[in-house]
Amino acid sequence: MGLKNGGGGGNLYKKYIRIAYFKYCKKQSDLIKYKFKISIILKHFISKEENEKNI
């Protein structure tokens, strides 16, 4: 399942942050480290999916 009507990006983002938090973060400081990496990956993922929809 992709993004719903483009506006679902925020929820998708939160979902991935939560998954990553439980997978990788043992300490609060880890969350900040991974949050940055995940946001980069997600921006790429979301923009790629948006581009495919626009074609």
N, C-alpha and C positions, 0 to 999 in steps of 0.2 A: 504493500500500500504506500502510495506517495503522499504528497501534501494535498490537503483538501483546499480547494479554492484559494491557494496562495496564502491565506491568512492563518493557516495551521502551523506555520513555521515556529511560532513561539512555543506552542505546546510540544512540538517535536524536539525543539532545543532543550526544553526542561526535562523531557523524558530521557534524552541522551545524557544530560548532565547527571541525572539521578542514577542511571545505569552505571555510568563511569565512576560515580562516587562510591557505589557499593562494591564495584569491582576493584578499584585501584587505591582508594583513599583510606588510609589507616589513621591519618592525623588530619586535622583541619588545614594545616599548611599544604598538604598534598592536594587538597581540593583546588586551591588557587593555581597551583602548577598545572594540573590536568585540565582545569576549566579553560585555560588559555589555549592549550593544544586542541581541545575538543571544539572550541569555538571556531578555530581556523578550519578544521576538518568539516564542521557543519556548514560553514559559510560556503565552502567549495561544493559540498553535497547539495545544498539547497539551491544555489545558483545554477548548478548543472541540471537539476531537475526542472527548474523554471525554464531554462533554455530549451529543454526537450519539449516542454508543453507549448512553447511559443512557435515552434517550427510547424 
